[in-house]
Amino acid sequence: MRRILRRHFLAGAAPAFLADAAAGKLDRRAIVSRHNPTLHDLDPRAPLSVGNGEFAFTSDVTGLQSLADIYERNVPLCTQSQWGWHSFPMPAGLHVSDLRLETFDTYGRPVGYAASSQGQEPLFNWLRENPHRLNLGRLAFLLDGARLNRQDVTAIDQKLDLWTGTLISRFALRGQPVEVKTCCHPTRDVLAVSVESPLLGSGRLSVEFHFPYGSPAMNASDWTAAGRHTTTVSSRGPNQITVHRQLDADAYWVWLHWLGAARFEERGDHRLRLSGNRLDFTCEFTAREPAPGVILPGAAQQASETHWREFWSNGGAVDLSAGTDARAPELERRIVLSQYLTAIQCSGSTPPQETGLTCNSWYGKFHLEMHWWHAAHFADWGRASLLERSMGWYASILPSARDKAKQQGYRGARWPKMTALDGRSSPSSIGELLIWQQPHPIALAELCYRARPARETLDRYAEIVMESAEFMADFAVRRDGRFVLGPPVIPAQENHPPRETWNPTFELAYWREALGIAANWRHRLGMRPPEKWEQVRAGLARLPVREGVYLAHENCPQTYTARNFDHPSMLAAYGMRNGEGVDRETMRRTLHRVLREWRWADTWGWDFPMAAMTAGRLGEPVTAVDCLFLESPKNTWLPNGHNPQRADLPLYLPGNGGLLMAVALLARLPNGFPKKGWKARYEGFSSK
């Protein structure tokens, strides 16, 4: 494990956005507060979280994780961080270098991809599952020394106060009132908890800290492997202890500090207990043995309140309360909650996994093709500093990205698809052949530059922009007087065989646009772009059209029949991107054919805002809003603001980020929202 330097949520926010917000045109506190998530019953699909982008704690209705077993099959209650990872020891006799690559013919040149597990399943699977993100620990109430049951908890009244970042949980425990306040410090991985109840005075209520072994499963926990890890109290002091956790070669520390005459005891089996007539404590998780100063519960709560007040008072804001369309309150709710969720889950020092810091998906690893959907909106919403927190990670893995490109015979840097902190690409029959993550660092760096157009920004990201473009130019192959992409390639719509796929519509448009951005960066730095970049950009194949609409790729006449599921990625060329090489009327026909003929139950959460952005750019505001509300199981929005996709993907943050991108685009367009039924007021958005 290692710590990556973090920044405050609002550090270096763009002055232009702050000026807009300071004008005070909108009642921001009213907008935010009317969407505070409130629960009056236990809903295992919709737990609430507090966090800071680097660390998050997901709670049940008790304000802790006391009823975790009930949530386990829906949304496991985890405590996760950007730095907390674990690897199983590699089985004897296996070595990373032994992985055999599958060879794909690339216009007469064999290129190897880690795409087949055949005959090497143990090594292939180990590389996919390791490292996996950890559940750092469970905090739970005990009553009379025993775990709580569902019937113990009644009179539930839980509210997440978004304006202060405080989770306020009120309930009765066997008839006795309990109130719990839970929050997270904005710049340290500190959870602060304050408890009030008559059960404290009688000594019946206590808090247990329970630590699991690592697991690649969705709950990131193995509670059955007590002998495979250690939990050691490494130091003690007045009202505080330090706990050292060791899991194979990985370690972390937990620092517990409490107020008053509470009592601490070790219970064995990786369990600790805090009890007494007062339960006010902070629990800090760190990747290194802690030496920071003590943060008291009150100080953590004050820091949380100050941070969230500043967060909501600055950057973009949308007020839809004056509209008469019945969908306006729900859209405003989704907008507010998506801002909160992406701030606590997607604004850390690395790209997030698709379930953020809530629970594991794909072993806790992040998918770089999703980075744009997770974080690009921060720049448009006047919070570019939150995007920049993860941009430095690309520079940290640049050597391995260069090595990957070189291994395949390409120049520049080839970014992995599915990876962890070290940037090692995870083998996959699909992920290894995706390419649409490649332009992302260029597009994201450009967003950072537009928010802060300074030489410092250019210098900070120049290397990742240039190395990304160098690979892109080299990856394109000149054939029959044009440059082509693939085969082999798997497009954003992943249901296409790599050996039969070439010139996907979205990737062609994105390639052309990103190479142009990279050339502009060279000019801004006083350098000429390589001639090859412009040759490829100018000579790329035209976007494939059949029967007046865009195809998924050039070899896919069945786009709207056998292949009309998964992402309708053709739309992204003039939705997610600005339409390099796109004919507007062809795209308009494409949009409406997709809306008529696509299998929307078999899509993903960001497809709906993507279609909305395409409609918005085409000047169809009614269609744009309708796209945001298309009926589909994949377009469900829970009380906590999450967008579930399936049983093993109970939340999907690219859907939240996509919604925010769509709203930001509509806010910038002259006729972004419909005239009838919508009176949208907004401020603080980028005009670029």
SULCORSUL-V770370 format. One line per field, one symbol per residue. phi: phi as a letter, one per 40 degrees, with the letter a starting at -180 (. if undefined). A space follows every 10 residues. Layout:
phi->???
This chain:
phi->.acbdbbcdb cgccdccccc cccgcbcccc ccccbdcbbb acbccbcbbb aagbaabbbc ccgbbcbdcc cdcbbdcbbb acccbabcdc ddgbadcccc cccbcbfgbc bcbcbbcdga ddcdcccccb cbccccibba cbbfgbccbd ccbbfcabbc cccbgbcbbb abbfgccbbb bbabccbbcb cbbbbbaccc ccgcbabbbb bcccaccdcf abcbbdcbab bbccabadga abbbbbbfcb aabbbbbbbg ccbbacbgfg bbbbaicabb abbbbbcbdc bcccbcdccc ccccccdccc dccbgcabbb cccbcccdcc cccccccccc ccccbbbccb dcccbfbcac bfggcbbccc dcccbccdcc cgbdccccdc cccdccbddc ccccccdcgb cgbbcccbab dcgccccacb dcbcbccccd dccccccccc cacbddcdcc bdcccccccc cdccccbcaf gacbbgccab cdcccbcccb bafcdccccc dccccccccc cccccgbccd dcdcccdcbc dcccbafgbc ccacbbccdb bcbcagcccd cccbbcbcgc gccdcccccc dcccccbccc cbbbdccccc ccccccccgb cccdcdccbd cadcbcbcdc gcbcbadcac aacdccccdc cccccccccd bcccccgbbc baagcccb
